Amino acid sequence: MKLYNLKDHNQQVSFAQAVKQGLGNQQGLFFPLELPEFERTAIDDLLALDFVSRSSKILAAFIGDEIALPPLQERVKAAFTFPAPVITVTEDIACLELFHGPTLAFKDFGGRFMAQMLSYISAADEKITILTATSGDTGAAVAHAFYGMDNVRVVILYPQGKISPLQEKLFCTLGGNIHTIAIDGDFDACQSLVKQAFDDEELKQTIGLNSANSINISRLLAQVCYYFEAVAQLSQEQRNQLVVSVPSGNFGDLTAGLLAKSLGLPIKRFIAATNANDTVPRFLAHGAWQPKTTVATLSNAMDVSQPNNWPRVEELFRRKAWHLNELGFGAVSDDTTKATMRELADMGYISEPHAAIAYRLLRDQLQPGEYGLFLGTAHPAKFKESVEVILGQSLALPEALAARADLPLLSHAMPAEFADLRKFLFNA
């Protein structure tokens, strides 16, 4: 598999190199040089397979002969140890629940697959430092995926006071090879620090720097697989008119869905669902890219004003000769999010803010005869405090959360200054 740098097309790397580097020159994202596509009959055959077997073939289509299918399937089996069920909500809308992994969020798929890939392609004595920024769920998924791995040190930056307390508990109580830093700033400030680190050649070479954000191609490709898993659970009639609504912050999840469509998966159209941080909806509506200052919302994992994966979306549309005006979009306020969570609860489905936003826009934009699927990206209990207040009912904590709820936080506090982070990375 060859990938090229979206900011420097002359830089081409292998899959293994892209996984290890994370970012290319000029902080450029890596993107597949070849876009594989399955015939319709092959898609039907894939949808008849079990999750692990199907996912292995999908990933093999991108990775090529760089990793043989048998060891790839072993690694996929080790990563994808939990289901992604489609749960009916109304007659024509269902939720793809992606929160049944160890950290109760969709990031478990990408985080665990990346850990398996790094373990497979790295030399036994190779030192690696994973540096990543999180707006909530990435941190936990990456921390648990790499926890206790030899020769891998993980450093996670997150915006202090801007993620839910239970999200924080999931990854800031591990210790060992997991280091967490609460940054005095928003997610974009955390992401900026990560990018500055990747521009520092001395730092990169000395500590073996890598990133586990959705900017890493291994995480992105892993997420393609659960779109196929969703369609496999639908009837033929539902597949024929499928609309998928994706709660979007950094836009990795939407990118993965579009790559699934590029492979030949029958998805009629997508809806990019955001909160008040609506850079992309405004761009799609008016054609001007004008990020504003990030604002804090109920759906904190989507509090991103400069989504890093958007260049991949644009590149895929260009390569496939698709038109951006075919992409649905919308932004949902906190008040509407609350009302939608109550609406879902009245129908018997308990949701958290991110999924509620995706449902709301899907409900509003679904046409007669279409079937809608919205992504449930995190377990409602990860937002226990806000969900209980909004719905007026108590939520039981899943074991994964209950086991960590009372443990002390082990995080460091740091201003959003690169010099401070650089010193920490050299000395931690």
N, C-alpha and C positions, 0 to 999 in steps of 0.2 A: 504494500500500500504506500503510495506517495501522497504527500500533502504539501500544499504550498501556502506561503505566508500572504495573507490578504493585503498587507502593506508593502510587501516586497516579493513579487511573484517569482523572482529569480531564486529565492530561498526555498528549496524543496527538501523535505526530510522524509524518513521512513516513519511508520507508525510508532516504532519503539522510540525513536528520537523525539517525536512529537509528545509522546506520553511523558518522557523524562524532562523535556524542556518546558512544556506547558505553553509558553509564549515564544514567538519568533522575534526577529529583529524589529526594532521600533514598536515593541509591544504588540506586534501583529498576531492575529489569530490564525491558526492552521485550519485548512479546509481541504477536503478530498480532491485530488486531481481528477480522479475518475468518479463519476456518479453511477453506481450500478443500478440496474433496473430489472426486476423480475417480470417474466411473462405472466399473464393472467392465470394460466393453469398452474404455474409454479406458486403463485400467491395462494391459490386454493389449497394446494398441497401443503404449503407452510402452515396455513391456518388449521389444518387437521392435526398438526403435531402437538406434542406437549410443550410447555413454556420453555424449558431448558433446551430441548432439541431444536425448536424453532429459532430461539434467540441465538444459538450457536451458528446456525446457517446464515442468519441475518448479519451477524458480526463478521463472519467469514467473508461475506460478499464485499465488505469494506476493507478488511485487513488483508485479504488475499492469501498468498502462500507464505507470508511472513511468519505466521503461526499456523501449524497444521491443525486440522479440525479436531482430532482426538484430545490434545492438550488444551485447546481452546474450550472444548465442551466441558472438560474437567474443571476449568477455572470458572466458567459460567455457572456450573452446578454448585460450586462452592460459594459463589456470590449471591445467586438468586435462590435463596432458601425459604422464601415466603411468597404468598400469593398476591395477585392484583385483581381482586374480584370486581365485576360490574354489578352494581346494586341499583335496581329499579326504584325511581323516585316518583315519576308520574307515568302516564300511559306512553308518552313519547320522549321522555328524558330519563337518563340514568347517570349514575356517578361511577367513574373509574376510581376505586379506592386504592391509593398508592402508599398507604400509611401502615401497612401490616409488617414492616421490617423492624429491626431491633431499636431504631430510634424514631419510629412512628412517623416517618416522612418519606416522600418520594426520592429524596436525596440518597436513601440507602441503596438504591439500585446502582446509581453512578459511583458512589463512594466505594462500595464493596467491589465493584468490577475493576475500578482503577487500582485498588489495593492488590487485587489478584494479578493484574497486568504488570504492575511495578515489581511485584515479587517474582514474576516469571522472567522478565527481561533484564533484571538487574543482577550484577555480579554479587557473589556472596559477601564480599568485603566492601562493597560500594556504599558510601555514606550518602544519605539523602535527607534533605530538610524540606518538608512539605510546608509551604507558607500559603495560607488562604484567608480570604475575608468571608464573613458570613453575615447575612441579615436575619439569621435565625436557625434554619434547618441544616444548611450545609455543614456548619461546625460540628454538630452532633454526629452526622453521618460519617464525616471524614475522621473524626476523633475515634469513633468506635471501630471503623473499618481498619485503621492503622494501629490501634492500641496494642502495645506489647510486641510490635514487629521489630525484629532485630535491625539495627543500622538505619532505622527511620525515625527522625525527629519531626514532630508536627507542631507548628506554631499557627494559632488561629486568632485572627483579629475580629473583634465585633464591636458595634457601637454601644458604648456604655449607657445603660438605662433604656435602650431602645429595642430590646428583645424581651419576650415574656420570661418571667422568673423560672418557669419549668423548662423552657428551652435552654436557658442558661445552666440550670442544674444538670441537664443531660450530658453536657460536654466539658463543663468547668469544674467537675468533681473527680476526674479520672487520675490526674497526676501522671507519674511515670514519664513516658516519652511524649506526653501530650501537654503542651504549653499554651495557655489561653491568655489573651491580652485584651482588656477592656479599653477601647480607644475613646478619648474625649472628642466625639464627632459623630457624623452619620455614616451609613454604609459606604457612600461614595468616597468619604475620606479614608476609610479602611481599604477600599479597593485601590485608591490612588497610592497608598503606601505600598501595597503589594506590587503595583506596576513599577514604582520607583526602585524597589528591590531588584526586580528583574532587569532593570536598566544598568545595574551596578555589576560590572563584569567581575571585579575582585570578589564581591560577595557571592555571586553565582558560582564561581569556580571553587571558592574555599569551602563552602558549606553544602555544595550539591543541591542548589535550589530548585524546587519544583512547585507547581501549584495544583490544588485539587478543586478549584472552582470549576464551574461549567465551561470555563474557557479551555479546560483540558479536554482534548478530543476523546479520550477513553470514557470519560463521564458522559459526554454528549451522546456517543454511539450506544452506550448502555441504555439510555433513555428511549431510544428508537424502539427498543424491543417491547416495551409495555403498551405501545400503541397497537402493535400486532396482537398482543395478548387480549386487548380490549375487543378488537374486531372479531377475534376468534370466538368470543362469547356471545356475539350477536347473531340474530337470525339473518338469512339472506336478504329478506325484505328491509331489515334495519340497516344492513351494510350498504344497500344501494343508494340511500339518501342520508348519509351520515354527516352530521355537523359536529365539530369538536370545539369546545370552549376551554381555553387554557388560561388559568390565573398567571399573570406575567409580571416579573420583576426584572430579572437580568436577561430574560428571554431565551434561556437555554432550553426550557421545556418546549416552547413553541418551535424552536429550531429543530429539535429532535422529531417533533410531530411532522414538520414539513419534510424532513429527510425520509420519514416513513412513507409519506405520500409520494415522494420522489422515487422511492423503490417500487412503487406500484400499488401500495395499500389504498383501497377505495375509500378515500375521505373526500367528500364533496367540497367542504370548505372549513376554514378555521376562524375562530374569533379570538383576538388578542384582548384579554380582559385585564384592566389595570385599576388601581385605586386613584387617589388624587394626584399621584406622581405619574402624570399622563403625557409624558414626552412623545411616546409613540402614537397614541390616538390623535394628538394634535398634529403630528407630522403627517399621518395618513389623511387627516381631514383637510389640511391646508398646505402641505408640501414644504413646510419650514421646520428645520430641526432646531428647536429652541428649548434646551433643558432649563428648568427652573431649580431653585433651591429645594432640596428634598424635604418633604414634610412628613412628620410621624403620623401613622394611621393605625387603625385596628389590625390591618393586614400587614404587619411589619416586615414580613419576608419579601414583600413587594414594594418596599419603600426605597426605590431606586430611580433616580432621575436620568442617569446616563447608562442605559443597559448595554453591557459589554458584548452581548451576543448579537445585537442588531446588525452589525456588518455581515455576519454569516447569513442572516435572513435575506438581506438585500442581494448578497452574492448568489444564493440559491435561486431566488426569483429571476435574477439576470441569466444565470446558466440554463434554467429550464424554460426561459421565455414566458414565465408567468407574469401577471400584472398585479402590482400591489393593491390596486383598487378592488381586487377580488378577496382581499383579506378583511374579515369583519373586525370590528374594534369597538371599544367603549371604555369609559372610566366611571367608577361607582364611588359615591361618597360614603363616609362612615355611617351617616344616618340611614341611607338606603341599604347599606350592608346589614345593619342591625335589623331593619324591617324584613329583609330577605331571610336572615337566619331564623326569625320568628315564623315567617311563612313556611319555611322548610320544616321547622319543628312541629307546626300545626299539621303538616302532612305526614308526620311520623319519622322525619329524617333529621338527625342532629348533625349540624355542620359547624365549621369554624369560619372565620371571616374570608379567607382566601378562596375557598371553594364556593362560598355564598356569592362572591363577586362573579365568578365564572358562571354559576347557575343563573344569576339575575340577567346577565347579558344574553345568555343562551335562550332563556325563557322569552326575552323581549324580541329576539331577532330570528327565532325559529319560524320557518315557513310551513304552511300546511303540507302534509305528506313527508316532511323531513323527520329524521330521528336525531335527537340530541344527546351528546355525551359531554359531561363536564368533569374536570379532573379534581379529585379530592386529594390534595397534596400533603395534608398533615392531619393527625388525629385531633379531634376537638379538645381532648384533655390537655394537649400541649398549650392551649390557650384557656385553661380552666377558669382563671379569674374573670376574664372578660366574657367568656361564653356563659358562665353561670349568672352573671349580672344581667346580660342581655336577655337570656331565656327564662330567668327566674327559677332555675332548677339546678340541682347539684349534679356533678359528674363524678363518677368513680374513676380513680386513677388506674390506668393499666400498670402491670407489674414493672415494665421498663421505667416508668416515671416514679412509681411509688418507692422503688428501691433506691432512688437518688434524691428524693425530695428533701430529705432532712440532712444531707451531707453538706459539709462546709465548702464554699467556693474557693478555688485555688488560683484564681486569676490575678494577674498583675494589672495595674492601672497605668496608662501612658497617654501623654498628649499626642495629637496627630502630627508628630514631627518625625521625619525620616531619620534624622541623626540618632534619635533615641531608639528607634526600632533597629537600626543598623548595629548599634552597640549591643543591644540585647541578642541579636542573631549571632554575632560573633562570640558572645560570652555565655549564652545559655547552655 
